[in-house]
Amino acid sequence: MWTVSGASRLDRVHFSTHPGVSSVTVLSKPVAAVHRWHKPLLVHSALMGALVVVSLIGLLVDPRTLGGESVWVKPLKFGLSFGGYGLTLAWLLSKLVRGRGAGWWFGTVFAVSGVLDVGVITAAAASGTFSHYNTGDDALNTVVQTTFEYFVPLLFLANVAIGIVVLLQRAGDRGVRTALATGLPIASAGMLVVFLLFGYTARTERTDVNSAHESVQLKGSHSIGADVSGGGGMPITGWNLAGGDIRVPHFIGLHGIHVLLLLAVGLSVLAARRAWLRDDRVRARLVGIAAAGYTGLFAVTTWQALRGQSVVDPDAATLAALFVVLAGTGAAAVAVARRAIGTTAAAPPQR
């Protein structure tokens, strides 16, 4: 397991292979542990970091626009998203006790697929044209669509495989283990939802213009109900504000693992000051409740997008569903906390 050993912060977690033995090692130089992280995923995230820098420079010096926003906005968003997710997997795979070899290969497939997918998105953006839904037969778009066809499914399958390997683990703090065991399936669902919802927009045919004001034929859309071609979307994210958008549940699902891991680590840190949190079974229950609530949020936003409803303009049914999710999550968390506090207060003092 992982436990808190008088630490005010959680810098590094050490897996023990000895049954019944657990520890959290707090290091003054946590960077020293990075050399054990999954190397291909570190390279993957380093390339994404470089892309973020290039995209930021592009936003400042390149006046070209695509769909009402800078051509560099999409590479920037993908660089940030894939960079953060890649670092999470690189750290996670370094902590495996079982299936380390399989985990390394699955992580490598994810890293290679991610670099290729984001690479062609960046190439299309730098050329001033669309990567997604583009039906053009030019050489660049042929490469882009072929890459999507083969490597997007590989990206998804590698993530699912990593999740299965994580579920086989029995070492580690129960709270963090629960975050990983629930967060990875939620992230996989966030990837899968794009494929499922594409059926609602696959027949949508439209014409847009690239950065050179040349017509481009597109088929399919992120939007459901009302399109926002040419601008009018949410700043930065570009989400449709006039109708439903599959990118909303996609984003929420993909980053669920980060939210749950931060919660698990935060609870571990608080355990140093709150006696009722020192039992990792309590922390695991709280993380599990948060995961259930987060899954509910993902389900509601997916349902909302399916109905062609803007994320900023929910109707009464959506608000009621969100209230049920929030109220249920809050009530369950309070119940667990009250029981843990009562149990701790009733326990005899240790001598």
C-alpha positions in Angstrom: 0.0 0.0 0.0 0.9 3.7 0.1 0.6 5.4 3.4 1.4 8.9 4.8 4.5 8.8 7.0 4.5 12.2 8.7 4.8 14.1 5.4 3.3 17.4 4.6 3.4 16.7 0.9 3.5 13.7 -1.5 6.5 14.0 -3.7 7.0 10.4 -4.7 5.2 7.1 -4.2 7.2 3.9 -3.8 5.6 0.6 -4.6 6.6 -2.3 -2.3 6.5 -5.9 -3.6 6.5 -7.3 -0.1 3.0 -8.2 1.2 1.8 -6.0 4.0 4.7 -3.6 3.6 3.9 0.0 2.6 5.6 3.4 2.5 5.5 6.8 1.1 9.0 8.2 0.5 9.2 11.9 0.5 12.3 13.2 -1.3 13.8 16.6 -1.2 14.6 16.2 -4.9 11.6 14.5 -6.6 13.1 15.1 -10.0 15.5 12.3 -9.2 12.7 9.8 -9.7 11.8 10.9 -13.2 14.5 8.8 -14.7 12.4 5.7 -13.9 9.4 7.1 -15.8 8.4 5.6 -19.2 10.9 7.0 -21.6 8.9 7.0 -24.8 6.1 8.8 -23.1 8.5 11.4 -21.7 9.7 12.0 -25.2 6.1 12.2 -26.4 5.3 14.8 -23.7 8.5 16.7 -24.4 7.5 17.0 -28.1 4.1 18.2 -27.0 5.7 20.8 -24.8 7.7 22.0 -27.8 4.5 22.1 -29.8 2.9 24.3 -27.2 5.8 26.8 -27.4 5.7 26.8 -31.2 1.9 27.3 -31.1 2.1 30.2 -28.7 4.7 31.9 -30.9 2.4 31.2 -33.9 -0.5 32.8 -32.2 1.6 36.0 -31.9 3.2 36.2 -35.3 0.9 34.3 -37.7 -2.2 36.2 -38.7 -3.9 33.3 -40.5 -7.2 32.0 -39.3 -9.2 28.8 -39.8 -12.8 28.5 -38.7 -12.7 31.9 -37.1 -9.7 31.3 -34.9 -5.9 31.2 -35.3 -4.6 28.2 -37.2 -2.4 27.5 -34.1 -5.2 27.2 -31.6 -5.8 23.5 -32.4 -2.2 22.4 -32.1 -1.9 24.3 -28.9 -4.9 22.5 -27.4 -3.8 19.1 -28.5 -0.2 19.8 -27.3 -1.5 20.7 -23.8 -3.9 17.9 -23.6 -1.6 15.1 -24.9 1.4 16.5 -23.0 -0.4 16.3 -19.7 -1.9 12.9 -20.3 1.4 11.5 -21.5 3.2 12.6 -18.3 0.4 11.0 -16.3 0.9 7.7 -18.0 4.7 8.0 -17.9 4.6 8.3 -14.1 1.9 5.6 -13.7 3.8 3.0 -15.8 6.9 3.5 -13.7 4.9 2.3 -10.6 3.7 -1.0 -12.0 4.4 -4.1 -10.0 2.7 -6.6 -12.3 2.9 -6.5 -16.0 5.7 -4.0 -16.3 6.8 -5.4 -19.7 3.3 -5.3 -21.2 2.8 -1.8 -19.7 6.0 -0.6 -21.4 4.8 -1.8 -24.8 1.3 -0.4 -24.4 2.8 3.0 -23.3 5.1 3.0 -26.3 2.2 2.3 -28.6 0.3 5.2 -27.0 3.4 7.5 -27.3 4.0 6.7 -31.0 0.3 7.0 -31.9 -0.1 10.2 -30.0 2.9 11.8 -31.7 1.7 10.8 -35.2 -1.9 11.9 -34.6 -0.9 15.3 -33.2 1.8 15.6 -35.8 -0.6 15.4 -38.7 -3.0 17.8 -37.0 -0.1 20.2 -36.6 0.9 19.8 -40.3 -2.6 20.5 -41.5 -2.9 23.5 -39.2 0.5 24.9 -40.3 -0.7 24.5 -43.9 -3.8 26.5 -43.1 -6.3 23.7 -43.7 -8.6 21.4 -41.8 -7.5 18.1 -40.3 -10.8 16.8 -39.0 -13.7 15.9 -41.3 -11.7 17.0 -44.4 -12.7 15.0 -47.5 -10.1 16.5 -49.8 -8.0 14.2 -52.0 -4.8 16.2 -51.9 -1.6 14.5 -50.7 -1.5 16.2 -47.3 -5.0 15.3 -46.4 -4.5 11.7 -47.6 -1.7 11.4 -45.1 -3.7 13.0 -42.3 -6.8 10.9 -42.8 -4.8 7.6 -43.2 -2.9 8.4 -40.0 -6.2 9.0 -38.2 -7.7 5.8 -39.5 -4.9 3.6 -38.2 -3.4 5.4 -35.2 -6.5 6.9 -33.4 -7.9 3.4 -32.8 -4.4 2.3 -31.6 -4.3 5.2 -29.2 -7.7 4.2 -27.7 -6.8 0.5 -27.5 -3.4 1.2 -25.8 -5.2 3.3 -23.2 -7.7 0.5 -22.5 -4.8 -2.0 -22.3 -3.0 0.2 -19.8 -6.1 0.5 -17.7 -6.4 -3.4 -17.6 -2.8 -3.6 -16.5 -3.4 -1.1 -13.7 -6.5 -3.1 -12.6 -4.1 -6.1 -12.0 -2.1 -4.1 -9.5 -2.5 -4.9 -5.8 0.2 -2.6 -4.3 -0.3 1.0 -3.5 -2.4 3.4 -1.5 -6.1 2.4 -1.9 -7.1 5.9 -2.6 -4.7 6.4 -5.5 -5.3 2.9 -6.7 -9.0 3.7 -6.8 -8.3 6.9 -8.7 -6.3 5.0 -11.3 -8.8 2.1 -11.6 -11.7 4.5 -12.2 -9.9 7.3 -13.9 -8.5 5.3 -16.8 -11.9 3.8 -17.8 -13.4 7.2 -17.6 -10.6 8.6 -19.9 -11.2 5.7 -22.3 -14.9 6.5 -22.4 -13.9 10.1 -23.1 -12.0 8.9 -26.2 -14.7 6.4 -27.2 -17.5 9.0 -27.0 -16.1 10.7 -30.1 -16.6 7.6 -32.2 -20.1 6.9 -30.8 -21.3 10.4 -31.3 -19.8 10.7 -34.8 -22.8 8.8 -36.0 -25.0 11.7 -35.2 -23.0 14.1 -37.5 -21.4 11.7 -40.1 -23.8 12.8 -42.8 -23.4 16.5 -42.3 -21.8 17.9 -45.4 -20.7 21.5 -45.7 -18.2 23.7 -47.3 -15.8 25.9 -45.4 -12.7 27.9 -46.4 -9.1 27.4 -45.5 -6.7 30.1 -44.4 -6.1 31.0 -48.1 -9.9 31.4 -48.6 -10.1 28.3 -50.8 -13.2 26.1 -50.5 -12.8 22.8 -48.6 -15.4 20.1 -48.5 -16.1 18.7 -45.0 -18.2 15.8 -43.9 -19.1 15.4 -40.3 -18.8 17.8 -37.4 -18.1 18.2 -33.7 -21.4 20.0 -33.4 -24.9 18.4 -33.0 -27.9 20.5 -33.8 -26.4 23.8 -34.8 -23.0 24.4 -36.5 -20.6 27.3 -35.6 -18.5 27.2 -38.8 -16.6 30.5 -39.2 -16.5 31.4 -35.5 -19.0 31.9 -32.7 -17.7 29.1 -30.5 -16.4 29.3 -26.9 -13.1 31.1 -26.6 -10.0 28.8 -26.4 -12.0 25.6 -26.5 -14.0 26.5 -29.6 -17.0 24.5 -28.2 -20.3 25.2 -29.9 -22.4 27.7 -28.0 -25.4 27.4 -30.3 -26.0 23.6 -30.1 -24.5 20.4 -28.8 -20.8 19.6 -29.0 -19.2 16.2 -28.6 -15.9 17.8 -27.5 -17.5 18.7 -24.1 -17.9 15.1 -22.8 -14.7 14.2 -24.7 -12.7 16.8 -22.7 -14.4 15.9 -19.4 -13.9 12.2 -19.8 -10.3 12.4 -21.0 -9.1 14.4 -18.0 -11.1 12.5 -15.3 -8.0 10.7 -14.3 -6.2 13.9 -13.5 -9.1 15.2 -11.3 -9.3 11.9 -9.4 -5.5 11.6 -9.0 -5.3 15.1 -7.6 -8.1 14.3 -5.2 -6.4 11.1 -4.0 -3.1 12.8 -3.5 -4.8 15.8 -1.8 -6.5 13.4 0.6 -3.2 11.7 1.4 -1.6 15.1 2.2 -4.6 16.0 4.4 -4.3 12.7 6.2 -1.2 14.1 8.0 -3.5 16.6 9.8 -6.8 14.9 9.8 -6.8 11.6 11.7 -10.1 10.4 10.2 -8.4 10.4 6.7 -5.4 8.2 7.8 -7.2 5.0 7.0 -6.7 4.6 3.3 -10.0 2.7 3.0 -11.8 5.9 3.9 -9.8 7.8 1.2 -10.6 5.1 -1.3 -14.3 5.4 -0.5 -14.2 9.1 -1.0 -12.3 8.8 -4.3 -14.8 6.1 -5.4 -17.7 8.4 -4.7 -16.0 11.2 -6.6 -15.4 8.9 -9.5 -19.1 7.9 -9.5 -20.1 11.6 -9.5 -17.6 12.4 -12.2 -19.0 9.6 -14.3 -22.5 11.1 -13.8 -21.2 14.4 -15.0 -19.8 12.8 -18.1 -23.0 11.0 -18.7 -25.1 14.1 -18.4 -22.9 16.2 -20.7 -23.0 13.3 -23.2 -26.8 13.2 -23.0 -26.9 17.0 -23.4 -24.7 17.0 -26.5 -26.8 14.2 -28.0 -29.8 16.4 -27.7 -28.1 19.2 -29.6 -28.0 21.4 -26.5 -25.4 24.0 -25.7 -23.3 23.4 -22.7 -23.9 27.0 -21.5 -27.7 26.8 -22.0 -28.9 23.7 -20.2 -32.7 23.1 -20.0 -34.6 22.0 -16.9 -34.0 18.3 -17.6 -30.2 18.8 -17.7 -30.2 20.9 -14.6 -32.3 18.3 -12.7 -29.9 15.6 -13.8 -26.9 17.6 -12.7 -28.6 18.4 -9.4 -29.2 14.6 -8.8 -25.5 13.9 -9.5 -24.2 16.6 -7.3 -26.6 16.0 -4.5 -26.0 12.2 -4.5 -22.2 12.7 -4.6 -22.2 15.2 -1.8 -24.5 13.2 0.4 -22.5 10.0 0.0 -19.2 11.9 0.7 -20.7 13.5 3.9 -21.9 10.1 5.1 -18.5 8.5 4.7 -16.8 11.5 6.3 -19.2 11.5 9.3 -18.8 7.8 9.9 -15.0 8.0 9.7 -14.9 11.0 12.1 -17.1 9.1 14.5 -15.1 6.0 14.4 -11.9 8.0 14.9 -13.3 9.9 17.9 -14.6 6.6 19.5 -11.2 4.8 19.1 -9.2 4.6 22.3 -6.1 6.8 22.4 -2.9 5.2 21.3 -0.1 5.0 23.8 
